[in-house]
Amino acid sequence: MSREEKIARELVEKLGGRENIAAMECCMTRLRVDPRDLSKADQKALKKVEGVKGVVQTGGQIQVILGPGLAQKVAEAAAGATGMRVGDAPPVPGEAARMGSKDLLRKIANVFVPLIPGIIAVGMMTALNNVLQKANIITAETTVMGYSVIAILNLLGGTFLGLLSILVGQNAAREWGGPPVIGAVGGAILLGGGNGAALTALNMVPGRGGLIGSLIAGAFLGWLYRQIQRVMPETINIIVTPFLTLLVGGLIAVFVIQPVGGALSTWITNAATWLINVGGFVAGFLLAGTFLPLVMLGIHQGLTPIHVQLIETLGNTPLLPILAMAGAGQVGAALAVYFKTKDADLKRVILAALPVGILGIGEPLIYGVTLPLFRPFIGACIGAAFGGAVVAMAGVGALAMGVSGVLLALLVDKVGMYLLGILVAYIAGFIATWLLGFDESRMSEAEAFNFGD
């Protein structure tokens, strides 16, 4: 039995067994589990499983933080141990009805988390294209076997973005209890077909509302499908339910959701640009300084549609570089703990988590170091705030998304100012944490982090 299989089997056991798991999903650093009965999951025991860096309960979901790489391997092993497809299991019946604002953000995050590998891939491809062109390594005349290199990179890095609306609609329908393909149809409708001709013929703008509209359309069609299915006789359900969903829901998507989504997207763009332009360094200070709690709860991916909307409208997202300072503050805080602590085990944890922290993946540092010690977590927020102020004041924008930390420097329009913001966040996080201090005994007391109802 491999290490990942052993961890997966222990996790399933501590979660109350296969029969208590309604759904499992995996992101880059954590395994997200929806238990049927939360009381049957032993969260303290979960924290003690080898490889687990932290446990968070948010709403009715348990998130097991494993770190990059290990999370995916354990998820695959858990799928083998339970016979469930991670990320594709149906939601718990009635769960959608018991949804507060925090659960709404979690659902939105769940829509975008499965898309992160693709977003990272195209983001890095865009970065490669930009770097090669800025360094004059490739030009419009550069060819390989007669094919334009720039055209090839544009194909690899840009095609996926055209399909995002369909994929968002698909995932949204699943989150709201309907078949994913119904949501995909909703996203495709808002695109107006392959070239938008279907909507153009109606004097409508293809893709209006962007991912916000696709999210709303997919969620609505998924919800509507479930409502119709509940009252439809089984003998005609398979034919009539999808037909009525498309007929009623499709018309609402075109004539209501599309304009509403467009107006909402415009409002979000205007509000974000106004906040950053008018608030300046103060807005950057507040936004970056308060972002770590969202990462801690695992709902930060719910902001993805806002970043994408800003890129589509403005050509860049000024919000992403600001929020990326949260990870830099974490690095500074962790370094302060490393140089101040005499605990050899804690030093080893920090050294293991620092490389991915520098690259923008902050969960290992959050759950392995700063949050258990608590005051360093505050120090990290302070460091992030100062870095965010610098980046906002300089007006740094990200041309694409998918990465964070120092890697995001490949995607921003003002590389020097972005790196200066990271350096400021490192230093401020280090100083704040050093001055605040910490109690090492809290590490042994921290069993799990509960942010439930």
Number of C-alpha atoms within 10 A of each C-alpha: 5 8 13 20 19 16 21 24 19 17 26 20 16 18 26 18 16 16 12 18 21 17 20 24 21 22 22 19 22 29 25 25 23 23 23 21 14 17 10 13 21 15 24 15 16 22 22 15 16 14 17 21 24 29 26 23 21 20 19 19 20 25 24 25 27 25 26 17 11 20 24 21 18 24 25 18 21 26 18 15 15 16 10 17 16 21 21 14 15 16 18 14 10 9 15 16 8 9 15 12 9 15 19 14 20 22 23 24 20 24 25 22 23 18 16 18 13 15 21 17 17 24 22 21 19 22 22 16 20 18 15 14 14 11 9 9 10 17 14 10 10 13 14 8 6 8 11 16 18 19 14 14 16 15 13 14 22 15 11 15 14 12 15 21 29 26 27 30 34 30 31 34 30 27 25 25 24 26 22 23 19 30 34 26 22 31 31 24 25 30 26 21 15 12 10 17 15 17 18 13 10 9 9 18 19 21 23 22 25 25 26 26 31 35 29 24 35 36 30 27 35 30 24 23 25 19 15 16 20 11 10 13 12 12 8 10 15 12 10 16 22 19 14 15 22 20 12 12 24 22 13 15 26 19 11 14 25 27 17 18 23 19 16 17 23 17 12 17 21 13 12 18 17 12 15 20 16 11 16 19 23 18 20 30 27 20 22 31 27 17 20 27 15 14 17 18 19 24 21 19 20 20 16 20 21 21 23 21 21 25 19 15 15 14 14 22 26 26 26 26 29 36 27 28 40 35 34 35 41 37 35 31 34 33 23 23 25 19 11 14 16 11 11 10 10 17 18 11 17 22 15 14 22 20 13 19 24 21 17 22 25 29 29 25 27 29 24 25 27 26 21 25 23 17 20 31 27 23 29 34 32 28 36 40 33 29 36 36 27 25 32 29 20 16 21 24 25 25 25 26 26 19 22 25 23 19 15 25 20 21 25 23 16 16 17 13 19 30 17 14 30 33 18 25 33 29 23 25 34 27 20 23 30 21 13 12 18 19 12 16 10 13 16 9 10 17 17 21 21 14 14 12 10
